[in-house]
Amino acid sequence: MAPRKRRVVEEEPAKSKLPTRVTRSAAKRAANPNSADFVSEGPRTDLPKKKAKKVVSKEEQGKEISKAAKTKTIVIEHCKQCNSFKTRAIRVKEGLEKGVSGVTVLVNPNKPRKGCFEIREDGGETFISLLDMKRPFAPMKALEMDKVISDIIDKIK
């Protein structure tokens, strides 16, 4: 049988017997409270003030909607498997931006599908859709990109 534990009467709890932790930075702050390292607890004055909300009338909202309707968004989705997809997508993007004013061209806004080369209007018509192509990507390489660009420009206008 194990011996009984002795009862010791403690006047102070055990936590107060531990020394307080003093780090080097705490010692520096205690020694020189006016130093540059000292961070005050007061309110920050360098924060920017909140801007007042702009009140927009219904007429102005109608103008903004009509502007949005005039600008078209074209999405080019190309596979990242081969560099030929990328070069053709960039060529189409540059041609559309030069040919049509006020058009926005997005290249791969979402993760592209494998073996895919697709040019479409955002939320609308699909101009070219070549899906699930296998190497050597003959259908895409057979395209004449200048003719494709001019056809898309004609359809947009």
C-alpha positions as CSV (number, residue, x, y, z in Angstrom):
1,M,0.0,0.0,0.0
2,A,1.2,3.5,-0.9
3,P,2.0,5.9,1.9
4,R,-0.4,8.8,2.4
5,K,0.4,12.2,1.0
6,R,1.3,14.8,3.5
7,R,-0.9,17.9,3.8
8,V,0.9,21.1,3.4
9,V,-0.8,24.3,4.2
10,E,-0.1,26.9,1.5
11,E,-0.8,30.5,2.2
12,E,-0.4,31.6,-1.5
13,P,-1.6,29.7,-4.6
14,A,1.1,28.0,-6.7
15,K,0.6,30.4,-9.7
16,S,1.9,33.4,-7.9
17,K,5.2,31.6,-7.1
18,L,6.1,31.5,-10.7
19,P,8.2,34.4,-12.0
20,T,6.6,36.8,-14.4
21,R,7.8,36.5,-18.0
22,V,10.0,39.4,-19.1
23,T,11.1,39.4,-22.7
24,R,13.7,41.7,-24.2
25,S,11.2,43.9,-26.0
26,A,9.1,44.2,-22.8
27,A,12.2,45.2,-20.9
28,K,13.0,47.9,-23.5
29,R,9.5,49.2,-23.4
30,A,9.5,49.4,-19.7
31,A,12.9,51.2,-19.6
32,N,11.9,53.8,-22.3
33,P,8.1,54.3,-22.7
34,N,8.6,57.2,-25.2
35,S,10.6,55.2,-27.7
36,A,9.5,54.6,-31.3
37,D,8.8,50.9,-30.6
38,F,6.2,51.9,-28.1
39,V,2.6,51.4,-29.3
40,S,-0.1,53.4,-27.7
41,E,-3.5,52.1,-27.0
42,G,-5.2,55.3,-28.1
43,P,-7.4,55.6,-31.2
44,R,-5.7,55.5,-34.5
45,T,-5.8,58.7,-36.5
46,D,-4.3,57.4,-39.7
47,L,-7.4,55.4,-40.8
48,P,-9.3,56.8,-43.8
49,K,-12.7,58.1,-43.2
50,K,-15.8,56.4,-44.6
51,K,-17.0,57.8,-47.9
52,A,-20.5,59.0,-48.3
53,K,-22.7,56.7,-50.5
54,K,-23.5,58.0,-53.9
55,V,-27.2,58.4,-54.6
56,V,-28.1,57.2,-58.1
57,S,-31.3,58.2,-59.7
58,K,-33.4,55.8,-61.9
59,E,-32.4,57.7,-65.0
60,E,-28.7,57.2,-64.3
61,Q,-29.3,53.5,-63.6
62,G,-30.9,53.2,-67.0
63,K,-27.9,54.8,-68.6
64,E,-25.6,52.4,-66.9
65,I,-27.6,49.4,-68.0
66,S,-27.6,50.7,-71.6
67,K,-23.8,51.1,-71.5
68,A,-23.5,47.5,-70.2
69,A,-25.8,46.3,-73.0
70,K,-23.5,48.0,-75.6
71,T,-20.3,46.4,-74.4
72,K,-20.1,42.7,-75.2
73,T,-18.1,40.1,-73.5
74,I,-16.4,37.4,-75.5
75,V,-15.0,34.3,-73.7
76,I,-12.2,32.3,-75.2
77,E,-11.7,29.0,-73.5
78,H,-8.5,27.1,-74.5
79,C,-6.8,24.0,-73.1
80,K,-3.5,24.4,-71.4
81,Q,-2.2,21.0,-72.7
82,C,-0.4,22.5,-75.7
83,N,1.0,25.9,-76.5
84,S,-0.8,26.1,-79.9
85,F,-4.1,26.7,-78.0
86,K,-2.6,29.6,-76.2
87,T,-1.1,31.3,-79.3
88,R,-4.4,31.0,-81.2
89,A,-6.4,32.3,-78.3
90,I,-4.1,35.4,-78.0
91,R,-4.3,36.0,-81.7
92,V,-8.1,35.9,-81.6
93,K,-8.2,38.2,-78.5
94,E,-5.9,40.8,-80.2
95,G,-7.9,40.7,-83.4
96,L,-11.3,41.1,-81.7
97,E,-10.0,44.0,-79.6
98,K,-8.7,45.8,-82.7
99,G,-11.7,45.0,-84.8
100,V,-14.5,45.9,-82.5
101,S,-14.5,48.8,-80.1
102,G,-16.1,48.4,-76.7
103,V,-15.7,44.6,-76.6
104,T,-14.3,42.8,-73.6
105,V,-12.4,39.6,-74.3
106,L,-11.8,37.1,-71.4
107,V,-9.3,34.3,-71.8
108,N,-10.0,31.3,-69.6
109,P,-12.1,32.9,-66.9
110,N,-12.7,29.5,-65.4
111,K,-10.7,26.3,-65.4
112,P,-10.6,25.1,-69.1
113,R,-11.7,21.7,-70.3
114,K,-9.2,19.2,-71.7
115,G,-8.7,19.4,-75.4
116,C,-11.1,22.4,-75.7
117,F,-10.9,25.5,-77.9
118,E,-14.1,27.5,-77.7
119,I,-15.0,31.1,-78.6
120,R,-18.4,32.3,-77.3
121,E,-20.3,35.3,-76.3
122,D,-20.8,35.5,-72.5
123,G,-24.3,34.0,-71.9
124,G,-25.1,33.7,-75.5
125,E,-24.0,32.6,-79.0
126,T,-21.2,30.1,-79.5
127,F,-18.9,31.1,-82.4
128,I,-16.5,28.1,-82.4
129,S,-16.6,25.0,-80.3
130,L,-14.0,22.3,-80.7
131,L,-14.3,19.9,-77.8
132,D,-12.4,16.7,-76.7
133,M,-9.7,17.0,-79.3
134,K,-6.9,14.5,-79.2
135,R,-3.3,15.1,-80.3
136,P,-2.2,16.4,-82.8
137,F,-5.3,18.7,-82.6
138,A,-6.0,18.6,-86.3
139,P,-9.4,20.4,-86.3
140,M,-7.9,23.4,-84.5
141,K,-4.8,23.6,-86.6
142,A,-6.9,23.4,-89.8
143,L,-8.6,26.7,-88.9
144,E,-7.6,29.8,-90.7
145,M,-7.5,32.3,-87.8
146,D,-7.8,35.4,-89.9
147,K,-11.0,34.2,-91.4
148,V,-12.3,33.1,-88.0
149,I,-11.6,36.5,-86.5
150,S,-13.3,38.3,-89.4
151,D,-16.4,36.0,-89.2
152,I,-16.7,36.7,-85.4
153,I,-16.4,40.5,-86.0
154,D,-19.2,40.3,-88.6
155,K,-21.5,38.4,-86.2
156,I,-20.8,40.8,-83.4
157,K,-21.6,43.9,-85.5
